[in-house]
Amino acid sequence: MEAINARATKPTCVFTRDPLGWYVWSRVLFQILAGILFRVHVIGRENIPTGNYIVVANHLSWIDPFLLMVTLPAQPRLYFIGAQQAVNRGWKAWLMKKFDVLIPFERGAQWVGKDVFAKPLQVLAEGAALGLFPEGNLGAREGALQPLRSGIGHLARRAAYPILPVALCGVQELYLGKPITVIIGKSFRVQVAGLTHHAATNAAVTQVARALCAILPEYVEPHPRFKPMRFLTNLLG
């Protein structure tokens, strides 16, 4: 595993900005809104490691990154890797720029000769946390995990930081009062010593997938008599 030495390279720009800026205030706002709109239950807060880490979670809804923001501590602050195409115009672009939480990548780009992981690794080296949805796209149903993209294997292999698995349950359909459960698993480091580049990447992907599957429970959708404000499902879709 290639550890990232923060002292070895002088950063070209700083990502970990003043913690009392937009990130903290927006996080407080999201906490208030989540408490009003949903019934959020968090399991496993004691598993959050000290220092910085890489968060991996299943992905079912627009609300997923906001749930991670309000569930995890304000420090180290959290950045996400996300597709530039999803937020490259209009109010979404303004929102991401204002909250300063997104490290964009170009979906479908050819990365031969480029280091797509330079900014994510720099964020970690500067003391922040990094969030990824390694499935790459929204999942098809609750309680199931799609095959993970190889990117998480490359990143985990190159960054010597704990991986924190998080399962999000009850987020595919949203309405007022919807029960949502956030399950935080135990952090771990991928074990790839002695493997070739390709084998190490595949092993890292497998270990991350197993960690997520281990905490992702079977899901039974509640069937309340009324589902007020069902428009929340596609609010930011």
C-alpha positions as CSV (number, residue, x, y, z in Angstrom):
1,M,0.0,0.0,0.0
2,E,1.3,3.4,-0.9
3,A,0.9,5.7,2.1
4,I,0.3,9.4,1.4
5,N,2.9,11.6,3.2
6,A,1.5,15.0,3.8
7,R,5.0,16.4,4.4
8,A,6.5,15.2,1.2
9,T,4.6,17.4,-1.2
10,K,3.6,21.1,-0.7
11,P,-0.1,21.4,-1.6
12,T,-0.8,23.6,-4.6
13,C,-4.1,24.7,-3.1
14,V,-5.9,24.3,0.2
15,F,-9.2,22.4,0.4
16,T,-9.7,22.3,4.2
17,R,-11.1,25.8,4.7
18,D,-12.3,27.7,7.8
19,P,-14.5,25.2,9.7
20,L,-16.8,28.0,10.7
21,G,-17.8,28.8,7.2
22,W,-20.6,27.7,4.9
23,Y,-20.0,24.0,5.6
24,V,-20.7,24.2,9.4
25,W,-23.7,26.5,8.9
26,S,-25.2,24.4,6.1
27,R,-24.6,21.3,8.2
28,V,-26.6,22.8,11.1
29,L,-29.4,23.7,8.6
30,F,-29.5,20.2,7.2
31,Q,-29.7,18.7,10.7
32,I,-32.7,20.9,11.5
33,L,-34.5,20.0,8.3
34,A,-33.8,16.3,8.6
35,G,-35.2,16.4,12.2
36,I,-38.3,18.1,11.0
37,L,-39.0,16.1,7.8
38,F,-37.8,12.6,8.7
39,R,-37.3,10.2,11.6
40,V,-33.5,9.6,11.4
41,H,-32.0,6.9,13.6
42,V,-28.2,6.5,13.7
43,I,-26.5,3.2,14.8
44,G,-22.8,2.9,15.4
45,R,-21.5,6.4,16.1
46,E,-18.9,4.9,18.3
47,N,-17.3,3.4,15.2
48,I,-16.3,6.7,13.7
49,P,-12.5,6.9,13.9
50,T,-10.5,9.8,15.1
51,G,-8.6,11.7,12.5
52,N,-9.5,11.7,8.8
53,Y,-10.9,8.8,6.9
54,I,-12.7,7.6,3.7
55,V,-16.4,7.1,4.0
56,V,-18.1,4.6,1.6
57,A,-21.9,4.2,1.4
58,N,-24.6,2.7,-0.7
59,H,-26.4,5.2,-2.8
60,L,-30.2,5.4,-3.4
61,S,-31.2,9.1,-3.2
62,W,-30.3,12.7,-3.5
63,I,-30.4,12.9,0.3
64,D,-27.5,10.5,0.8
65,P,-24.6,13.0,1.0
66,F,-26.7,15.3,3.2
67,L,-27.3,12.4,5.6
68,L,-23.6,11.7,5.8
69,M,-22.9,15.4,6.4
70,V,-25.3,15.6,9.4
71,T,-24.4,12.2,10.8
72,L,-20.6,12.4,10.8
73,P,-18.8,15.0,12.9
74,A,-18.2,18.5,11.7
75,Q,-14.5,18.0,11.9
76,P,-12.8,16.6,10.0
77,R,-15.0,18.2,7.4
78,L,-16.3,16.0,4.6
79,Y,-15.7,16.3,0.9
80,F,-17.4,14.2,-1.8
81,I,-16.2,12.9,-5.1
82,G,-19.0,13.4,-7.7
83,A,-19.6,13.5,-11.4
84,Q,-19.2,17.0,-12.8
85,Q,-22.0,16.4,-15.3
86,A,-24.5,16.2,-12.5
87,V,-23.8,19.6,-11.1
88,N,-22.3,21.6,-13.9
89,R,-25.1,24.2,-14.4
90,G,-27.8,26.1,-12.7
91,W,-28.7,26.1,-9.1
92,K,-26.9,22.8,-8.4
93,A,-23.6,24.2,-9.6
94,W,-24.2,27.3,-7.4
95,L,-25.1,25.0,-4.4
96,M,-22.0,22.8,-4.7
97,K,-19.7,25.8,-5.1
98,K,-21.2,27.6,-2.2
99,F,-21.1,24.7,0.2
100,D,-17.7,23.7,-1.1
101,V,-18.2,19.9,-0.7
102,L,-17.6,18.5,-4.1
103,I,-14.5,17.3,-5.8
104,P,-15.7,16.8,-9.4
105,F,-14.6,14.3,-11.9
106,E,-15.7,14.0,-15.6
107,R,-17.8,10.8,-16.0
108,G,-16.6,8.8,-19.0
109,A,-13.3,10.7,-19.4
110,Q,-10.2,8.8,-20.4
111,W,-7.8,9.1,-17.5
112,V,-4.8,7.7,-19.2
113,G,-1.8,9.9,-18.3
114,K,-3.8,11.8,-15.7
115,D,-4.0,11.5,-12.0
116,V,-7.7,11.6,-11.2
117,F,-6.9,10.9,-7.6
118,A,-4.6,13.9,-7.0
119,K,-7.3,16.2,-5.4
120,P,-8.9,13.5,-3.3
121,L,-5.5,12.4,-2.0
122,Q,-4.6,16.1,-1.3
123,V,-7.9,16.6,0.6
124,L,-7.0,13.6,2.8
125,A,-3.4,14.7,3.3
126,E,-4.6,18.1,4.5
127,G,-6.7,16.6,7.2
128,A,-10.3,16.3,5.8
129,A,-12.5,13.3,5.3
130,L,-13.5,12.0,1.9
131,G,-16.9,10.6,1.0
132,L,-17.6,8.2,-1.9
133,F,-20.6,6.3,-3.3
134,P,-18.6,3.5,-4.9
135,E,-21.5,1.9,-6.8
136,G,-21.2,4.9,-9.2
137,N,-25.0,5.3,-9.8
138,L,-28.2,5.1,-7.8
139,G,-29.1,1.7,-6.6
140,A,-32.1,-0.2,-7.9
141,R,-33.6,-1.1,-4.6
142,E,-33.3,-0.9,-0.8
143,G,-31.1,-3.5,0.9
144,A,-29.1,-4.4,-2.2
145,L,-25.7,-3.3,-3.3
146,Q,-24.7,-2.9,-6.9
147,P,-21.2,-4.0,-8.1
148,L,-18.6,-1.4,-7.0
149,R,-16.6,0.6,-9.5
150,S,-12.8,0.0,-9.5
151,G,-12.1,3.6,-8.5
152,I,-12.6,2.8,-4.8
153,G,-10.0,0.1,-5.2
154,H,-7.4,2.4,-6.7
155,L,-8.1,5.0,-4.1
156,A,-8.1,2.7,-1.1
157,R,-4.9,1.1,-2.3
158,R,-3.1,4.4,-2.7
159,A,-4.4,6.1,0.5
160,A,-3.3,4.8,3.9
161,Y,-6.4,6.0,5.7
162,P,-9.2,4.0,7.5
163,I,-12.3,3.1,5.4
164,L,-15.6,3.8,7.2
165,P,-18.5,1.8,5.7
166,V,-22.0,3.4,6.1
167,A,-25.3,1.8,5.2
168,L,-28.3,4.1,4.4
169,C,-31.7,2.5,4.8
170,G,-35.1,4.0,3.9
171,V,-34.0,6.7,1.6
172,Q,-35.2,5.5,-1.8
173,E,-38.8,6.8,-1.2
174,L,-39.1,9.9,0.9
175,Y,-42.1,11.6,2.6
176,L,-42.8,13.5,5.7
177,G,-42.1,11.4,8.8
178,K,-40.2,8.7,6.8
179,P,-38.1,6.4,9.1
180,I,-34.5,6.5,7.9
181,T,-31.7,4.5,9.5
182,V,-28.0,5.2,9.1
183,I,-25.7,2.3,10.1
184,I,-22.1,3.1,10.7
185,G,-19.8,0.0,10.5
186,K,-16.3,-0.5,12.0
187,S,-13.5,1.2,10.1
188,F,-10.8,-0.9,8.5
189,R,-7.8,-0.7,6.3
190,V,-7.6,-2.7,3.1
191,Q,-5.1,-5.5,3.1
192,V,-3.3,-5.7,-0.3
193,A,0.4,-6.3,0.7
194,G,2.3,-8.5,-1.7
195,L,-0.3,-8.3,-4.5
196,T,0.2,-7.0,-8.0
197,H,-1.4,-3.7,-9.1
198,H,-4.4,-5.3,-10.7
199,A,-4.8,-7.9,-8.0
200,A,-4.5,-5.3,-5.2
201,T,-7.1,-3.1,-6.8
202,N,-9.6,-6.0,-7.1
203,A,-8.9,-7.1,-3.5
204,A,-9.5,-3.6,-2.2
205,V,-12.9,-3.4,-4.1
206,T,-13.9,-6.8,-2.7
207,Q,-13.0,-5.8,0.9
208,V,-15.0,-2.6,0.6
209,A,-18.0,-4.4,-0.9
210,R,-17.9,-7.1,1.9
211,A,-17.8,-4.4,4.6
212,L,-20.9,-2.6,3.1
213,C,-22.8,-5.9,2.6
214,A,-22.1,-6.9,6.2
215,I,-23.9,-3.9,7.6
216,L,-26.6,-3.4,4.9
217,P,-29.7,-5.1,6.3
218,E,-32.7,-6.6,4.6
219,Y,-35.2,-3.8,4.2
220,V,-38.9,-3.9,4.6
221,E,-40.6,-0.8,3.3
222,P,-43.2,0.7,5.8
223,H,-46.7,1.1,4.5
224,P,-48.3,4.0,6.4
225,R,-51.9,5.0,5.7
226,F,-50.7,8.4,4.5
227,K,-47.4,9.5,2.9
228,P,-47.5,13.3,3.0
229,M,-45.1,15.4,0.9
230,R,-44.1,12.5,-1.4
231,F,-42.5,15.1,-3.7
232,L,-39.5,14.9,-1.4
233,T,-38.5,11.7,-3.2
234,N,-37.5,13.6,-6.3
235,L,-36.9,17.0,-4.7
236,L,-33.3,17.3,-6.0
237,G,-33.4,14.6,-8.6
